[in-house]
Structure formats: C-alpha cells, structure tokens
Amino acid sequence: MPEEQYNQKLENLPPVGSAYPPVIEINHRKKAAIVVSLFLQNGADMPLSQLPGDLQTDLTHQMAQLRLVDQKTLKAVIDEFTRELNSIGLSASGGLESTLTLLEGKISKSTINQLRKDAGVQLVANPWARIKALKTSDLLPFVQNESVEVSAVIMSKLDVQKAAEILSQLPGDQARSISYAISMTYNVTPASMDRIGQSLIAQMDNQPERVFEKSPAERIGMILTVTSQKIRDEVLSGLGKTNQAFADMVRQSVFTFDDISERLSAKDIPQIIRSIDHEDLVKGLSHAKTQNSSDTVDFIISSLPKRLGETLLEDIESLSAIAPKDGEQAINRLIGSLQSMLAKGELFLN
C-alpha cells in the first residue's frame, strides 16, 4: 500500500476514547462530595451544619463512597465548580427563615411572627441567648406565671446571679417548689428546651408595638430626677398612697444627687466633671453642702486629681451665698448631664 494512502487512512480513524469517563457522567451529588472532600483535606472550615439535615446525610454517604479520583477528573470538577462560582451575580441563602432574617426591622414584627407561625419556622435560631440577655425585671413575670416545671427550666438556663435575684423575689412556697423542680430537669431533652425557649420568645413578641421604649416607671423617674426635691417627695408620697408597688419602681428609676456616691464609680468622676459647666458645678456642689449632701460632695472632690480637687474646693468655699433655686437648678443640670452620658453608654451604674 502506498505510504500516502496509509497516512490518509490513519487520519480517518476515529479518536481513541479517554481512559476515564467524562466529567459530565458524574452526577452533581458526587461532584459536591469531591469538592467538599478536597476542601476539608486542605484544612478549609466549611459550616456544613447549616445545611438541611437530609443534605448533610446525603453528602456524608456520597463522600463515604469515594475511593480514588484521578487527577484529570478532579481538575475537571474543580474547573466546573470555579466556572459556576464566577458566573454567580447574586447569592441568596434562600428559604423563608433566611428571608425573614433579612427583612428583620424592615417589616413589622407581627407580620414576621405570623409568617413564621404559618410556615412552622422557628421564631429564632437561638432563643435562649435572647432570653438570658433580658433584665431580671423582665424575666420575673415569666417565672411567676409559668408552670413550676417550665420555671425550673428557665432558672436552670440563667446565670447563677440572675437566677438568685429572681428566686429572692418569689414567695417562699413558689421558690421552694421551683428549687425542687430544678432537681428534676436532668432528663430535659434539647428539643424540649428549644420548644420552651421558642414559646417564651413567642410570648415576648406577641405584644403590640409600643410608642415608648422605656417603661412608665422609668419615664416618671427621669422626670422626677430633674425636678426639685420638694416636688419629687410630694409625687412619690402621692404615688405610694395610690399604688405602692408602682411608687417603688419609680423610686428605683430616680437618680438623685446622693446616688452619685452610691451608684457611680470614683474613676468615672473626672470624666463627668469635664462634661459639666464649671460654674454650674461650683454652684451645685455649694448648694449640696447646705442640703445634708456633704458626703457626696466630698466623694466627688476626693475622686478628682489632687490639684483639680483642691481648686474646686477653693472655688466652692469662696462662692458667696446663692439662692436655693439657683443651686437646685445647677444640680438638675448636673444630673441632666449624667443622664445623657448614661443614655449614650458612656457611663454605667454600679
């Protein structure tokens, strides 16, 4: 056979097939198993627990079935995976829960809660983190009104200090019943714990949207803080005759001049002094010394650097007598500055 004809026949022969099956024959589940296995073996941290349970199970089975993957197949799978990543223009986690989380604060709480209820979606992923962050005063009604068993679970999940504060505010019989019930919580399952948490969150959120962020007692307390002592005493006395429990809550919310030495740290005093007009400070402290508040004045001065404290004391002693009204107004402005710093988180009460 002439050489030219032989070469032509060789050219017309079909190409020899690959020794390995083309990547397109591998299904998406096996490709996912290959990609995940490669990433994990190279130390990547993949939050696979966020996948639905059935997908986690399927992925585990697919990875268990992998034996040897040749380099050509591995490269082809990774190339395809990279191409798909590069083609993504928008990534959304999908699902109602993720969508509602994205819309948190954009649509009303009542709408979010109703959608979750209709779809059987958890109200929050970790209800107990939110419950444990509540103030003792907010937790107390739940413990008082829930069954002994549920209250025991709540108390068991709280920090020891917070649980002790709540227990001390309960009637003796109820406190003893809950304490005993805590001993029976050993076999409470995670699912039961989550259901209790979700139920408590549902009760918390099943409230009409409020216009005021602070409670009535806190709002009255803030008003009385910057009124005269005479008006403050009259209002608190009148409230005590009408509703003693409410009067006690208001009294706790009132921040008076004498509270400075009891509820503020000495290291915060220099910061407070810098934020107050010097003339108001001198007038206010001078007036306070005539109103049986010398201990608080001494606390303020002793908390300042020595030279600054001595200068402030000299200014107070050299000040001529001032009208009680002017002195009280100066103290109110001082307390007003303190409240502003507390509201901004620049100061914290002991």
C-alpha positions as CSV (number, residue, x, y, z in Angstrom):
1,M,0.0,0.0,0.0
2,P,1.5,3.4,-0.9
3,E,2.5,5.4,2.0
4,E,0.2,8.3,1.1
5,Q,-2.9,6.1,1.2
6,Y,-1.8,4.6,4.6
7,N,-1.4,8.0,6.2
8,Q,-4.8,9.1,4.9
9,K,-6.5,6.0,6.5
10,L,-4.8,6.8,9.8
11,E,-6.2,10.3,9.7
12,N,-9.7,9.0,9.1
13,L,-9.7,6.7,12.1
14,P,-12.0,7.8,15.0
15,P,-10.1,9.2,18.0
16,V,-9.4,6.8,20.9
17,G,-11.7,7.3,23.8
18,S,-10.5,8.6,27.2
19,A,-9.4,6.1,29.8
20,Y,-11.7,7.9,32.3
21,P,-15.3,8.7,32.0
22,P,-16.0,12.3,31.1
23,V,-16.9,14.6,34.0
24,I,-20.4,15.1,32.6
25,E,-21.2,11.5,33.5
26,I,-20.6,12.3,37.3
27,N,-23.8,13.5,38.9
28,H,-23.9,16.7,40.9
29,R,-24.0,14.9,44.3
30,K,-20.7,13.1,43.6
31,K,-19.2,16.4,42.3
32,A,-20.2,18.1,45.5
33,A,-18.6,15.2,47.5
34,I,-15.4,15.6,45.6
35,V,-15.3,19.4,46.1
36,V,-16.1,19.2,49.8
37,S,-13.6,16.4,50.4
38,L,-10.8,18.4,48.6
39,F,-11.6,21.5,50.7
40,L,-11.7,19.6,54.0
41,Q,-8.5,17.7,53.3
42,N,-6.8,21.1,52.7
43,G,-7.9,22.5,56.0
44,A,-10.9,24.6,54.9
45,D,-13.5,25.4,57.5
46,M,-16.9,24.6,55.9
47,P,-20.0,25.2,58.0
48,L,-21.8,22.1,56.8
49,S,-24.1,22.1,59.8
50,Q,-26.0,24.9,58.2
51,L,-27.2,22.6,55.5
52,P,-30.6,20.8,56.0
53,G,-30.3,17.5,57.8
54,D,-31.2,15.4,54.7
55,L,-28.5,17.1,52.6
56,Q,-25.9,16.5,55.3
57,T,-26.8,12.8,55.4
58,D,-26.7,12.5,51.6
59,L,-23.3,14.3,51.4
60,T,-21.9,12.1,54.0
61,H,-22.9,8.9,52.1
62,Q,-21.5,10.3,48.8
63,M,-18.2,11.1,50.5
64,A,-18.1,7.6,52.0
65,Q,-18.5,6.1,48.5
66,L,-15.5,8.0,47.1
67,R,-12.4,5.9,46.6
68,L,-9.8,7.2,44.2
69,V,-10.4,10.2,41.9
70,D,-7.9,10.6,39.1
71,Q,-6.3,14.0,38.6
72,K,-8.0,14.6,35.3
73,T,-11.5,14.1,36.8
74,L,-10.6,16.2,39.9
75,K,-9.3,19.1,37.8
76,A,-12.4,19.0,35.6
77,V,-14.7,19.0,38.6
78,I,-12.9,21.9,40.2
79,D,-12.8,23.8,36.9
80,E,-16.5,23.4,36.5
81,F,-17.1,24.4,40.2
82,T,-14.9,27.5,39.6
83,R,-16.8,28.5,36.5
84,E,-20.1,28.2,38.3
85,L,-18.8,30.4,41.1
86,N,-17.6,33.1,38.7
87,S,-20.9,33.1,36.9
88,I,-22.9,34.0,40.1
89,G,-24.2,37.5,40.1
90,L,-26.2,37.4,43.3
91,S,-26.1,34.9,46.2
92,A,-29.1,34.4,48.5
93,S,-29.3,31.7,51.1
94,G,-33.0,31.1,50.2
95,G,-35.7,29.7,52.4
96,L,-38.3,31.5,54.5
97,E,-36.2,31.8,57.6
98,S,-33.3,33.4,55.8
99,T,-35.6,35.8,54.1
100,L,-37.4,36.8,57.3
101,T,-34.0,37.4,58.9
102,L,-33.0,39.6,56.0
103,L,-36.3,41.6,56.4
104,E,-35.9,41.9,60.2
105,G,-36.6,45.6,61.1
106,K,-37.9,46.3,57.6
107,I,-41.4,44.8,58.1
108,S,-43.5,44.7,61.2
109,K,-42.7,42.1,63.9
110,S,-46.4,40.9,63.9
111,T,-46.1,40.1,60.1
112,I,-42.8,38.2,60.7
113,N,-44.2,36.2,63.6
114,Q,-47.4,35.4,61.6
115,L,-45.3,34.2,58.6
116,R,-43.1,32.0,60.9
117,K,-46.2,30.6,62.6
118,D,-47.9,29.8,59.3
119,A,-44.8,28.1,57.9
120,G,-43.8,26.3,61.2
121,V,-40.5,28.1,61.1
122,Q,-38.5,28.7,64.3
123,L,-39.0,32.1,65.8
124,V,-35.3,32.5,66.4
125,A,-32.3,30.2,65.9
126,N,-31.1,30.5,69.5
127,P,-34.0,31.7,71.7
128,W,-32.1,31.2,75.0
129,A,-29.4,33.7,74.1
130,R,-32.1,36.4,73.9
131,I,-33.9,35.2,77.0
132,K,-30.7,35.1,79.1
133,A,-29.9,38.7,78.0
134,L,-33.2,40.0,79.5
135,K,-33.2,42.1,82.7
136,T,-34.3,40.4,85.9
137,S,-37.4,42.6,86.0
138,D,-38.4,41.3,82.5
139,L,-37.8,37.7,83.4
140,L,-39.6,37.7,86.7
141,P,-43.2,37.7,85.3
142,F,-42.4,34.6,83.2
143,V,-41.1,32.7,86.2
144,Q,-44.1,33.8,88.3
145,N,-46.7,32.9,85.7
146,E,-45.3,29.7,84.1
147,S,-45.7,26.2,85.5
148,V,-43.3,25.1,88.1
149,E,-41.6,22.7,85.6
150,V,-41.1,25.4,83.0
151,S,-39.9,27.9,85.6
152,A,-37.4,25.4,86.8
153,V,-36.0,25.1,83.2
154,I,-35.8,28.9,82.9
155,M,-33.9,29.2,86.2
156,S,-31.6,26.4,85.2
157,K,-30.6,28.2,81.9
158,L,-30.0,31.6,83.6
159,D,-26.7,32.8,85.0
160,V,-26.5,31.9,88.7
161,Q,-26.5,35.6,89.9
162,K,-29.6,36.4,87.8
163,A,-31.4,33.2,88.9
164,A,-30.7,34.1,92.6
165,E,-32.1,37.6,92.2
166,I,-35.3,36.2,90.7
167,L,-35.6,33.5,93.4
168,S,-35.3,36.1,96.2
169,Q,-38.3,38.0,94.8
170,L,-40.6,35.0,94.7
171,P,-43.0,33.9,97.5
172,G,-41.4,31.3,99.8
173,D,-43.7,28.4,98.6
174,Q,-43.1,29.1,94.9
175,A,-39.4,29.5,95.4
176,R,-39.2,26.1,97.2
177,S,-41.3,24.4,94.6
178,I,-39.1,25.7,91.7
179,S,-35.9,24.8,93.6
180,Y,-37.1,21.2,94.0
181,A,-38.3,21.1,90.3
182,I,-34.8,22.1,89.2
183,S,-33.6,18.7,90.6
184,M,-35.9,17.0,88.1
185,T,-34.5,18.8,85.0
186,Y,-31.7,16.3,84.4
187,N,-33.6,14.5,81.6
188,V,-34.8,17.5,79.7
189,T,-34.0,17.0,76.0
190,P,-32.6,19.6,73.7
191,A,-35.8,19.5,71.7
192,S,-37.9,20.2,74.8
193,M,-35.5,23.0,75.8
194,D,-35.8,24.6,72.3
195,R,-39.7,24.4,72.4
196,I,-39.8,26.1,75.8
197,G,-37.4,28.8,74.5
198,Q,-39.5,29.3,71.3
199,S,-42.7,29.5,73.4
200,L,-41.2,32.2,75.7
201,I,-40.0,34.2,72.7
202,A,-43.4,34.0,71.1
203,Q,-45.0,35.4,74.3
204,M,-42.4,38.2,74.4
205,D,-43.0,39.2,70.8
206,N,-46.8,38.8,71.0
207,Q,-47.1,42.3,72.2
208,P,-48.4,45.4,70.4
209,E,-45.7,47.7,69.1
210,R,-45.1,50.4,71.7
211,V,-44.5,54.1,71.2
212,F,-42.3,54.5,74.2
213,E,-39.1,52.5,74.7
214,K,-38.9,53.0,78.4
215,S,-41.5,51.8,81.0
216,P,-43.8,54.3,82.7
217,A,-41.9,54.0,85.9
218,E,-38.6,54.8,84.1
219,R,-40.1,57.8,82.3
220,I,-41.6,59.3,85.5
221,G,-38.3,58.6,87.3
222,M,-36.4,60.5,84.7
223,I,-38.8,63.5,85.0
224,L,-38.6,63.5,88.8
225,T,-34.8,63.3,88.7
226,V,-34.6,66.8,87.4
227,T,-37.4,68.3,89.5
228,S,-37.0,69.9,92.9
229,Q,-36.7,67.7,96.0
230,K,-39.9,69.1,97.3
231,I,-41.9,68.1,94.2
232,R,-40.2,64.8,94.0
233,D,-41.1,63.9,97.6
234,E,-44.7,65.0,97.1
235,V,-45.2,63.0,93.9
236,L,-43.6,59.8,95.4
237,S,-45.7,60.2,98.5
238,G,-48.9,60.5,96.5
239,L,-48.0,57.6,94.3
240,G,-47.3,55.5,97.4
241,K,-50.8,56.1,98.6
242,T,-52.3,55.1,95.3
243,N,-50.0,52.2,94.2
244,Q,-47.1,51.4,96.5
245,A,-45.6,48.8,94.1
246,F,-45.5,51.3,91.2
247,A,-44.1,54.0,93.6
248,D,-41.3,51.7,94.5
249,M,-40.4,51.1,90.8
250,V,-40.5,54.9,90.2
251,R,-38.2,55.5,93.2
252,Q,-35.7,53.0,91.8
253,S,-35.6,54.9,88.5
254,V,-35.0,58.2,90.1
255,F,-31.3,59.2,90.1
256,T,-30.6,61.9,92.7
257,F,-27.5,63.8,93.6
258,D,-26.8,61.5,96.6
259,D,-26.9,58.5,94.2
260,I,-23.6,59.7,92.7
261,S,-21.5,58.3,95.6
262,E,-23.6,55.1,95.8
263,R,-24.1,54.2,92.2
264,L,-21.1,55.6,90.3
265,S,-17.5,54.6,90.3
266,A,-14.9,57.0,91.6
267,K,-12.9,56.6,88.4
268,D,-15.8,58.0,86.3
269,I,-16.0,61.3,88.3
270,P,-13.2,63.1,86.3
271,Q,-15.0,62.3,83.0
272,I,-18.3,63.6,84.5
273,I,-16.7,66.8,85.7
274,R,-15.2,67.6,82.3
275,S,-18.7,67.4,80.7
276,I,-20.3,69.9,83.2
277,D,-20.0,73.7,83.1
278,H,-17.7,74.8,85.8
279,E,-20.0,77.5,87.2
280,D,-22.9,75.0,87.4
281,L,-20.6,72.5,89.1
282,V,-19.4,75.1,91.8
283,K,-23.0,76.3,92.4
284,G,-24.4,72.8,92.6
285,L,-21.8,71.5,95.0
286,S,-22.0,74.6,97.1
287,H,-25.8,74.2,97.4
288,A,-25.5,70.5,98.0
289,K,-23.3,71.1,101.1
290,T,-26.2,73.1,102.6
291,Q,-28.6,70.2,101.9
292,N,-27.0,67.5,104.0
293,S,-25.2,66.1,101.0
294,S,-21.6,66.9,102.2
295,D,-20.6,63.2,101.9
296,T,-21.4,63.2,98.2
297,V,-19.6,66.4,97.7
298,D,-16.5,65.0,99.5
299,F,-16.8,61.8,97.3
300,I,-16.7,63.9,94.1
301,I,-13.8,66.1,95.2
302,S,-11.7,63.1,96.5
303,S,-12.2,61.3,93.2
304,L,-10.5,64.1,91.3
305,P,-6.8,64.6,90.7
306,K,-5.4,66.3,93.8
307,R,-4.8,69.8,92.2
308,L,-8.1,69.8,90.4
309,G,-9.9,68.8,93.6
310,E,-8.2,71.5,95.7
311,T,-9.0,74.2,93.1
312,L,-12.7,73.1,93.0
313,L,-12.9,73.1,96.8
314,E,-11.4,76.7,96.9
315,D,-14.0,77.9,94.3
316,I,-16.8,76.4,96.4
317,E,-15.6,78.0,99.6
318,S,-15.1,81.4,98.0
319,L,-18.5,81.4,96.4
320,S,-20.9,83.9,98.1
321,A,-24.3,82.7,99.2
322,I,-26.6,81.7,96.3
323,A,-30.4,81.4,96.1
324,P,-31.6,77.9,96.8
325,K,-33.5,78.0,93.5
326,D,-30.3,78.7,91.6
327,G,-28.4,76.0,93.4
328,E,-31.1,73.4,92.7
329,Q,-31.2,74.3,89.0
330,A,-27.4,73.9,88.9
331,I,-27.8,70.4,90.5
332,N,-30.5,69.5,88.0
333,R,-28.3,70.5,85.1
334,L,-25.5,68.3,86.6
335,I,-27.9,65.4,86.9
336,G,-29.2,66.0,83.3
337,S,-25.6,65.7,82.0
338,L,-25.2,62.5,83.9
339,Q,-28.4,61.1,82.4
340,S,-27.3,62.0,78.9
341,M,-24.0,60.1,79.5
342,L,-25.8,57.1,80.9
343,A,-28.2,57.0,77.9
344,K,-25.2,57.1,75.5
345,G,-23.5,54.3,77.3
346,E,-20.6,56.5,78.3
347,L,-21.3,55.7,82.0
348,F,-22.6,52.7,83.8
349,L,-24.3,52.5,87.2
350,N,-23.0,50.1,89.9
